[in-house]
Amino acid sequence: GDKYLAEANDNRTREIRVPAPRGRILDREGDVLVDNRTSMALQLDPIEIPTDMADRRELFARVGKVLGHDADWVRRKYRDSIENDPPGSPITLDQDVDDDIVYYLQEHQAEFPEVQVNRIFVRKYPQGLLAAHILGSIGEVTAEDLEANPDKDLAAGDTLGKTGIEQTYDDQLRGSPGDTRVQVDSTGRIVSQLPSTLPEPGESVRLSIDEKVQEAGEASLQSIGLPGAFVAMDVNNGQVLGLASNPTFDPSIFTRPLTQKQVDDLYDEDLGAPLFDRAIGGQYAVGSIFKPITALAGLDAGLITPSTVVNDAGTINIADQDFDNAGKQAHGLVDLRRSLEVSSDVYYYLLGAKMNGTRQLQDWAGDFGLGKPTGIDIPGESEGLVPTPKWLNEAHKEEPKYYDPWVIGQNIQFAIGQGYFQASPLQMAVAYSALGNGGTVLKPQLMLQTEDAAGRVIKEAEPVVEGQVPIDPADRQVVMEGLHDAAQAPEGTSYKVFGGFPVQVAGKTGTAERQDEADQAWYAVLAPYPDPEIAVVVTVEQGGFGADTAAPVALQILQAYFDKEAKAVSGGTGSVE
């Protein structure tokens, strides 16, 4: 008798898992980028759903009528949940249910014992589309999630970070769920409240993002209307001040089940694949913004000095092959500083040829962090590629029809950031940050600190040094002088953009060729010159000359960062390579 009495009492007690509100995501000033709102979700209790098919169809029809849908609509929702969610998960039919439906179901609970209306937390985005690729998304826990995370306090129906900051810092953001225990009668009506456990809210994550920088970069990229990306970094600690990819997407679409068309649109290359983060995942030839690394490698090897002069006639023949400047423009006698100012390809073709047969150029690229992940604290970044004879010959062996063996021309193209070399905007921002700070390669970081619900700091991020580039200070100085001339001397390649900017900068244009597509525009800039605080790298696919599309985006970002406007300039005879 005692045994059956205990079982009967258990049957009268219902435990409801109460999810904790996720922590907020903030920018560096504490402005909210991601918050929560409450939503009423209409769910089916899988334990209560009839096993008899006729009874089940009748239930689907009754519930569908309340929601304004037919039985087939409810059946599809039920089937999708059974196929994709962990066993025992509540089957969510709809979110943001109208109050009149909630009141009706509460008044007719005895007629709908299988139906629950639960208050859930849904993410909201006060800044709209801002920083969508950084913030990421959450989603309901899957069976695979439960299996992969046995140590986490997860259960069917919980949510989990799936991408971006939401994924990386899910343990901090998620909080601890509570339990509500109630007594119910035979119809499922609540008759009394039992002792319950309150949920503990998740921690907030404060990012290093500067909202003004982020807004300026995104708006400028979107105004061009072409795929592209930008990264802005603090050169002294690795904090990411802005990062975006264009086209972007509305992060709020992940707060409700996606239609197949929405999923298709997010990945549709004809629409620019909005979900793809070009800032960290794009792998591109970077063109002439690579030249400072080539120059430093040549200086270190003793192949050139700052005063080494080359006669740039606009084209040069090496190993029976012609290599041309952009438009075959001749620059005459150029030393190292002027080679950067006017972006002389001929100067770097010769330097790349001299380094062929050595690993000098490859080693310096690797020292700057190229050819490997940066370690940024969001998922999805690419490794890029620093090409070597060994890599190419092995690839040639596997797929000979796609590759030619390594020849001197490969090193010549690599010297100007072309050929098989590939890097992401983030990797180039890390490299330019190292140039700006004197040689320290820093891990880029988005998280500044985590905070409790009262705003007290729990953990602060510290700068992480990934490597040291052995840059001679004198070599760095002459390279920085050349980049300064390129941006703000009258014959510099981006003088028409930065000549009237009141803050002194050191910047480099790049124009990379892409097979079967228009040229890709690049711009990399350090400011203020000569002791920079910020590095900005911008790329625009099919954007043409770097000075035409990428440099103006960088200007908008620096104007926001320094809160200064550029003045119009006239004159300037520099090329716009």
Secondary structure, DSSP 8 states (H G I E B T S, - for coil): -HHHHHHHHHHHEEEEEE------EE-TTS-EEEEEEEEEEEEE-TTTS-SSHHHHHHHHHHHHHHHT--HHHHHHHHHHHHHHS-TT--EEEESS--HHHHHHHHHTGGG-TTEEEEEEEEEE-TTTTTTHHHH--EEE--HHHHHH-TTS---TT-EEE-SHHHHHTHHHHH-B-EEEEEEE-TTS-EEEEEEEE--B---EEEE---HHHHHHHHHHHHHHTS-EEEEEEETTT-BEEEEEEES---GGGGGS---HHHHHHHH-GGGT-TTS-HHHH--B--GGGGHHHHHHHHHHHTS--TT--EEE-SEEEETTEEEE-GGG---EEE-HHHHHHHT-HHHHHHHHHHHTTSSHHHHHHHHTTTTS----SSS-----B---HHHHHHHHHH-GGG-----HHHHHHHHTT-TT-BB-HHHHHHHHHHHHHTSEEE--B-EEEEE-TT--EEEE----EEEE----HHHHHHHHHHHHHHHHSTTSTTHHHHTT-SS--EEEEEEEEETTEEEEEEEEEEESSSS-SEEEEEEETT--STTTTHHHHHHHHHHHHHT--------------
